Amino acid sequence: MPGVTLSRLFVVFLKTGTFALGGVYSMLALFHKELVTKRGWLTEEGFSEGVAIGQALPGPAVINSGIYFAYRLTGLRGAVAAITAMVVPGFISVLALGYIYVRHEDWPYLKPFLKGVAASVIGLLLSVVFRMGRASVGGTGAGAGSWIIATAAFCLLLFLKANPVLLIALAGFSGWLMYRRA
């Protein structure tokens, strides 16, 4: 990919790991902004595929997706650099905030602050889901089958509390049945 160097990739993933306050969905939003919108290193479809792969594998989905993105862009060395850049800022932050919270959980401003952060995560989640949905379900090559799978997965998860792992496997198999000849 033109313009993608190991050092640039490391800086992008360090920025994402450092400023993705709120966790998974804010990190996905930053990945999208940095890798798709700002730099054009990935297409919408490539981004959605990486998120799907990250969700399908064991472990933290956003970390899995980040490893996939980096591997796709720069190979194994990029994947190692990306995981380091993504995880170290969070590790340091959790240690620091954990220390503060354990020592000062009775501060009157701390819990309201954390409630505000939690509310912002909902907004980030909706933003990421909307973009991914538009690219995956409404994008080029998607059709009624994608909408059916998405709606069925949503309903099974919401109303029947379906096992997410089983749901992902079932959706993947359904997609294979619908699109294998496409």
Salt bridges, closest charged atoms under 4 A:
GLU34 OE2 - LYS15 NZ 2.70
GLU34 OE2 - LYS38 NZ 3.96
GLU34 OE1 - ARG39 NH1 2.06
GLU44 OE2 - HIS32 NE2 3.00
GLU49 OE1 - ARG72 NH1 3.60
